[in-house]
Amino acid sequence: MTRPAPIASSLADSIARQIEEGAYKAGDKLPSLRTLAQLHGYAKNTVVAGFELLVARGLVEPRRGAGYFVRTDMKPSNPDETTGSFGRAMDIVWMMREQFKTVPDALPVGDGFPPVEWLSDVRLDKHHHKVVRTGLGALFRYGTRFGYAPLRNHLVRKLGDFGIDAEPRQIVLTQGANAALDLVIRYFVPPGGTVLVDDPGYYLLFGKLKLAGANIVGVPRLADGPDLAALEQLLVTLKPQLFFTQSVAHNPTGSDTSPAKAYRILQLAQQHNFMIVENDPLADFKPMASTRLSSLDHLERTIYIGSFSKSFSAALRVGFIACSVDLASDLADLKALIHANSSEYCERMLDVILSEGNYPKHLARLRDRLGLATQKAQVVLEGLGANIFTRTPHSLYLWATLPGVTDSLKLARDMMSQRVLMAPGRLFCVDSSSVSAWSRFNVSAVIDPRFEEIFSTLSNK
């Protein structure tokens, strides 16, 4: 028997997961061969092979002259096939793959990154020779468990600008913010342990926690931060050890936690003896004076996680953890055990960039561009009749519902056929099977005239 091509198998697996998760229901028609071939850049024969695999699995049936449809008599999937921590995380893995796909000429309305042209003035190629001059011999060895010392000194000053007092020994460099989250989860979260998260919130965090076997409980996110009444009730009944949250430029809602709520959350942390993990990947896009839990708490009950992926380059993979001295030492040991070290070359590259005078100018340009795009995007969405979760002067994301849309996953499928890539709301919910009318919108993509034109055309059909 001929083994199916890996691409065809991958396509079949992706569609099968969507069927299992309810994205395609019994009797639904699948996208046409031509649509899928154009969207993913596959050969038509590859798509045909993928559909044939789905037919062989009993999930799909062909109808002459009409296309392929989800069968109405599907047998329920075997629950043993999806048990275990990896199985519980696979829905997030699939969603992550869909989000990270690069589809030529598509409009990435659901993208999690700023446009490349906003970052292109950071010419990484110009800095290589300076990195080499900072110590060529060290680049062939593992660095220290804490990470490159000069960069940690830079971060002390950067955190100071945010009102967070820290020493170099309180900072551990990591391979991006996601690696930082991994270390914290490995250190604190046992299998079956209960953790609180923003809901909606960061879907990759949900996947990591599922992989760790954690019991994930969502705290509803309001326009001014977490729902305090819900948070307090959960603290009383569940007694969690950790609460993962984003105080500033929350993903996906774009909201900021108000100062009053920030103070109350810290009071609850003291009263109920839990730690707060504050993820702040968009720090460089917001005003320095934005209220952060870590600046009010001075890293006593807070663990601050930062990154440069959004403001410089995701390819550099440099993030960091700031926390108490003892915890930083433990996390540095854990990092050494798991990864040996983070990339000193990338850390030296970032240190060189931060040492030059263009860094403040680059951040000023980023904030100006983001502010302009945010205002324009709000005008576009409101012109379409959208309900925007919260208005904000600076946010890479807007969380909104569009008129006539009750299931944003269905909208995403319809828009995908027009080469517009959306981020449906259920992607960001703790219960990813729940139907959501909300979507996350990247402000730089929303202002592209194609978005308004395509949505208006679809909604008028």
N, C-alpha and C positions, 0 to 999 in steps of 0.2 A: 504493500500500500504506500502511495506517495505521501510524504509528510507535507502538510500545508505550509506555505511560505510564512515566515515569522510575522510579516506585516499583516497578512490576511488574518492570522490567528489573533494578533493584537487588536485588530479592528473588531473581530467577532467578540472577543472578550469584553471590549469596551461597550459594545451595544448590548451584550448579555447582561452586564452589570446595570446598565440603564433600565433594562426591562425588569430586572429583579428589584430595583429600587423604586419602580413605579413611574419613571420618566416616560417610558412607553407602556401603555396599558394594553390589555387584551383587545385585539381588533384594530389597534392603531396601525396606520401605514408608516413604514420607515422612509427616511429620505431616499430620493432616487439615486440610482447608480451614478448618474452624471453629477448630481449635487455633491455626493460624498467624494467622488474622484477629484472634483475641482477644489473642494474645501480643504482636503488633506494633501493634495498633490499626488494622489495615488493613480496608478494605471487602472483603467476600467476593469481589466481582468482580475486585479487584486481585490477590488471591491466585490466582484462576482464571487470570488473564492471565499471571501469573508462571509457573504450571505449564505453560501452553500454550507459552510460550517454551522451557521445558526439553524439552517433547515435540518441538518443532520442531528443537532442537539434537541430538536423538537420544539424550538422556541419560535420559529418563523416559518411561514408558508408562502410560496409564490402564487400569485394570481395572474393568470395569463392576461397580458395587456394592461394590467393595473399596477404591478410592482410587487413588493414584498410587505407582508403584514404580520404583526404579532399574533400568534395563534390564540384562539379563544378557549382551547382545551388543554392549556399547558399544565403539566404536572407540577406540583409545588416542589421547590428546590429542597435538596437534602440538607437539613440544618447542620449536620456533621461537617459539611463541606466548608462552612463559614465560622465554625467555632474556633476558639483560641484568639490570642491577642492580635496576631497578624490579620486574621480574618476580620476582626472588628475594625481594624484600621484601613482595610482595603478600599472602602468607599471614599475615604479621604485621599488615598493614594491616587485613585482614579480621577477624582476632582482636581488634584494637584497637576496630574499629567495634562488634563484638558486646559487648565489655566496657563501652563507653561509652554503650550504649543505655539510655534511660530507659523502662522498661516500667511503666505505672501498676499499682499494687497488687502488683507482683512482689516477692519476697523476694530481695535481692541478696547471696546467700551468698558469691559470688565477688568481691564489690566490692573495689576497691583503696583506698577512702576511708573515713574515719570517718563515722558518721551526722551529718546536718546539725545535729541538736539538740545535739551535742557542741560545735559551733562557733558556734552562734547567739548566744552572749553577746558575740562580737566584732561589734559593730554598725557595719558599714562606713559606713552612712548618717550616723552621728553625727559622723564625722570629716571629711566633705568640706569644711566651712567652715574647718576648721583647716588643711587641705592648701592651700586657696586663699590663706590668710593667710601661708603660708610663702614665697610668691613667685609671684604670679599671672602676671607677665610671662614667667617662665622656662617655664611650662607650655605656651607656644605655640612653643617652640623645641626643637631637639635638645639634650640635655644633654651631659655629657662622655663620652668613650669608656669610662671606667671605671664610670660610673654615679653616682648621687646621693651626694655626699661625706658628709653627716651619717649616712646609712644605713650606709655603709661603716665609719664610726667605731663605730656601734652593733655592727656585726658583729665588729669587732676585740674588743670586750668579750665578745660572745657566744661567739666561738671560744675566748677566754681561759678561759671557764667550762668548756669541754671539754678544756682543757689544750693547746690549739693556739695557739702564739704567732704572731701575724701583724701586719703593718702595713697601713694603708689602701691603700698602693700595691700590696699583694699580693692585693687583692680586686677582682674584676670582677663587676659585677652583670649578670644575664641575665634573659631572659623565662622563668623557671622552670628547674628542674633539667634538663629535656629539652633546652632550648636550650644549656645549659652542656655537656651531653654532645655535642651537635652540634658545638660549637666545638672541643672536644678531638679529636673524630674527624677533623674537617676539617684540623686542624693536624698531627696525628701519623700518620694512617693513609692510606697510599697504596693504590691499587687492587691487590689481591693480597697486601697486607700481612697478616701473621699477628698476631692478638690473642688473648689468653686472657680468658675470662669465667667467672663462676660458673655451674655447671650442676647443678641448675636455677638459673635466674636471671631477670633483668628482661627480659621479652620485647620491650619497646619498644627497648631497647638492641640486641637482636639484629637488629631490623628496620633500625635506623639503620646498623649495621655491614654488613648485607647490601646496603643501598642504596649504601654507599661501596665495595662490591666487596671487602670484607675477607674473609680466611680466618679464620673463627671457630672456636676450639677451646675446648671446655668443660673446666673443672677441677671434678671432682666435689665437691659440697658435703656435708660431714659435719655432725654435730650441733654440733661445736665449731669450725667454720670450714672452709676449703678443705682438701682432701686433700693434705697436704704431699708425700707420696711421688709422687703423680701430678703435682703442680705441678713438682717438681724434675726429673722425667723430661722433661716437656714443655719446660722451660727449656733443658735440655741439647740436645734434639733439634731444637727449632724456633727457638730464640733470638728470641722475640717482643720487641717494643718496649714493649708495654702489657699490663697485667693490670687488668681492670675487676672490682671486687668491692664488696660491702657488708659492712662489719665488724659493724655494729649493726643489729638488727631486719631481718635479711636478707629480701628479697622473692624467693621466696615462702615460705621455710621458717620464718621468724621466729627463726632462730638467731643467736647472737652468736659472733664469733671470740674464742677464748680468748686471754688475755695471752701465754701461751707460744707459741702459733701466730703471733700478731701479730709478736712479736720475730723468730721464725724467717723469716717472710715478708720482713721488712725486711732480714735478713741475705742472703737469696737475691736480693733486688733489688740490693743492693750487689755481690754476687758475680757476677751475670749481667747487670748493667747494663740493667735495665728500669725503667719507671715504673709506679706504682700509681695508678689512678684510683679514689678511694674515694667512692662515692655514698652519701649519708646523709640521705635525704628524711624519715625518721621520727625525727630527732634529738630533737625536742621531746617525744617520747613516752617517751623512755628516761632513766634516771638520768644526771646530768651525768658521773659518774665512769666510765661505760662505756668499755671499751678501744677506742680508735680508732687506726688505723695512723698517721694524720696527727699525732696528739698525741705519739706515740713518735718520729716521724721529723722533726718540725718543718718539714714541707713541703720537704724536700730531694729525696726521690724519690717523694713523694706529691702528688697533686692532689686537693684536697678539694672536693666538690660538695654544696651544701646548697639547701634550698628551704623555703618557707612554705606550700606548697599543701595539705599535710595538716593543719597545725596552725592555719591561719587561713582561707584560701580559695584554691581553685584558680583562681578568677576573677582574682585579683590578678596571677598570673603573675610572681612575683618569685623568682628564684633567684640563686645566686652561685658563683663559682669562687675558691678560695684556693690559691695556689701560690707558686712563687719569683717574685721581683721581675721578672726578665727575661722569664719565661714569661707573667706577668700582662700585661706591656706588649704582648707579641706577640699574645696572645689578645684584648686590648682593641682592637688595630688590626684584627684579623680580624673582630671583632664590628662595628666601625664600617663595614667594607667590606661585610659581609653584611646587617646590620640597620640601619645608621646609628646606632641607639641602642636601648637598652631603654626601657621606659615610665617616665619620670620621675614622672608622676602616681602610678602604682602604688607606685613607690619612696618617694615622699613620704608616701603614705598609710600604708605600713608603718612608716616612720620615726615618724610621729605615734603610731601604735598602740604601738610599742615605747617611746616616750618617756613614756607614761602608766603609772601605777602598777598598772593592772589586768593587765598582761602576766604577771607571775609568778603571780598568782592564777589566770589562765586556764590556764597550763601545769600548775599543781598540780591543777586540776579535771580536765584532760585525762588526766593520769597516773593519778589516782584512778579515773576512769571506766574507763580502759583496763585497769588492774590488776584491777578487779572483773569486767569482761567477760571478760578472759583466763581467770581462774580458773573462772568459770561455764561458759565454752565448753569448757574441757578436761573438766569434769565431764560435760557433755552428750555430747561425742564419745566419751568413755570408756564412758559408759552405753550407747551404741549399739554398743560393741565395736570402736571405731576404734583404729588404731595411729597414735599421734601421733609425729611425727619427733623433736621435742624439747619438753620442758616448759620453760616460761619464765614469769616473773611479769608481764612486760609485753610484749605483742606484738599488733599489729593483725591479724596473720595467724597461722594455724596450718596446718601442712602434715601431711596425714593420709590414711590409707586407711581405707575403710569395709568392714565384713565382706561378703564375697560379691561385691565389686567388683574386677574385673580390668582393666577399661577405664573410666577415669573420664569419657571422652568419651561413652560410651554412657550412663553415669549422668547426665551433664549433659543429654543429650537427653531421658531419661525424666523428670528433674526439671523440665525446661523445660515439659513438657506440663502440669505442676502449678503453673506460674508461679513456680518457684524457679530462679534464675539461678546457675549454678555456674562455677567456674574450673578446668577439667580440667588435669591435670598436663602433658600434652604442650604446652600453651600456653607453658610456662616452660622447655622443654627445647631445647637447641641443635638437636637433631634432632626437629623438631616432628611428624614422621611416626611416631615410635616410640610404641607403646602404653604407657600409664602408668596405674597404679592410683591414683596420688596426685592429690589436689586441694588447692587453696588455699582456706582457710575464713576469712572475715571474722568475727572474734569477736563483734562487735556483732549480726550477723545470725544466727549459730548459736544464740544464746540465745533467739531468737524461737521460741515454742512450735510455730509452723507447721513449722519445719524438721524437728524430731524426729518430729512426727506424720506428715508427708508421706513422709519417708524410711522410717519404720517400715511405713507402709501399702504402699509400693512393694516393699520387701524381703520382705514376707509374701505377695505375689501369686505 
